[in-house]
Amino acid sequence: MDPALGGFSLYQLMEMAAFSVACSISQVYDKKTHPRILVCVGP
């Protein structure tokens, strides 16, 4: 989709995906017991 036509840019899609993962992780893992979490992603 063309961002100029109301779609999302690739950067926006990646940012929304990262935010979704961060929200899910924060709901599952307590910050006090898991202060650091490493997420490895790729193709």
Rosetta silent file (secondary structure, phi, psi, omega in degrees, C-alpha in Angstrom):
SEQUENCE: MDPALGGFSLYQLMEMAAFSVACSISQVYDKKTHPRILVCVGP
SCORE:     score description
SCORE:     0.000 S_00000001
   1 L     0.000  141.781  179.159    0.000    0.000    0.000 S_00000001
   2 L   -84.323  123.353  178.833    1.184    3.455   -0.796 S_00000001
   3 H   -55.850  -30.342 -179.989    1.460    5.658    2.324 S_00000001
   4 H   -68.948  -20.863 -178.825    0.284    8.584    0.208 S_00000001
   5 H  -101.395   14.691  177.263   -2.970    6.719   -0.475 S_00000001
   6 L   100.738    4.312  178.334   -3.770    5.970    3.168 S_00000001
   7 L   -89.131 -169.573  179.497   -1.664    2.842    3.648 S_00000001
   8 L  -110.573  144.885  174.172    1.250    2.233    5.991 S_00000001
   9 L   -78.822  164.015  178.458    4.928    2.557    5.197 S_00000001
  10 H   -59.578  -40.862  178.609    7.268   -0.355    5.885 S_00000001
  11 H   -60.197  -43.329  179.648    8.764    1.590    8.798 S_00000001
  12 H   -64.706  -40.133  178.835    5.308    2.093   10.341 S_00000001
  13 H   -64.082  -42.294  178.935    4.458   -1.598    9.980 S_00000001
  14 H   -65.741  -39.824  179.416    7.711   -2.632   11.674 S_00000001
  15 H   -65.379  -41.771  178.749    7.151   -0.129   14.478 S_00000001
  16 H   -66.939  -37.084  177.994    3.592   -1.371   15.091 S_00000001
  17 H   -65.735  -43.943  178.740    4.773   -4.992   15.101 S_00000001
  18 H   -63.144  -40.000  178.836    7.519   -4.194   17.627 S_00000001
  19 H   -64.697  -40.191  178.392    5.037   -2.339   19.822 S_00000001
  20 H   -63.003  -42.110  178.083    2.638   -5.301   19.735 S_00000001
  21 H   -64.346  -44.434 -179.915    5.409   -7.679   20.797 S_00000001
  22 H   -61.881  -40.793  178.562    6.483   -5.331   23.605 S_00000001
  23 H   -64.810  -42.992  179.499    2.900   -5.063   24.885 S_00000001
  24 H   -64.129  -43.992  179.836    2.443   -8.831   24.844 S_00000001
  25 H   -63.662  -41.060 -178.604    5.726   -9.453   26.651 S_00000001
  26 H   -66.574  -25.384  177.421    4.927   -6.852   29.310 S_00000001
  27 H   -79.496  -28.509 -175.812    1.619   -8.617   30.037 S_00000001
  28 H   -89.710  -40.822 -174.736    3.227  -12.056   30.376 S_00000001
  29 L  -110.438  127.552  178.481    6.478  -11.271   32.212 S_00000001
  30 L   -73.837  136.014 -177.744    6.649   -9.176   35.383 S_00000001
  31 L   -64.644  -29.402 -178.971    9.299   -6.454   35.253 S_00000001
  32 L   -71.243  -37.998 -178.457   10.433   -7.227   38.817 S_00000001
  33 L   -91.231  -20.778  179.342   11.187  -10.890   38.116 S_00000001
  34 L  -132.341   74.798 -175.995   12.336  -10.404   34.502 S_00000001
  35 L   -68.735  -23.788  179.258   14.086   -6.996   34.307 S_00000001
  36 L  -129.707  134.855  178.251   15.762   -7.847   30.988 S_00000001
  37 L  -135.151  131.463  178.156   14.307   -9.715   28.041 S_00000001
  38 L  -104.782  127.348  177.624   16.068  -10.397   24.747 S_00000001
  39 L  -117.457  119.684  178.787   13.937  -10.770   21.629 S_00000001
  40 L  -109.808  122.165 -179.927   15.677  -12.087   18.501 S_00000001
  41 L  -133.212  159.831  178.119   13.760  -11.822   15.239 S_00000001
  42 L   174.856  175.879 -178.918   14.630  -12.065   11.611 S_00000001
  43 L   -71.584    0.000    0.000   13.712  -13.495    8.264 S_00000001
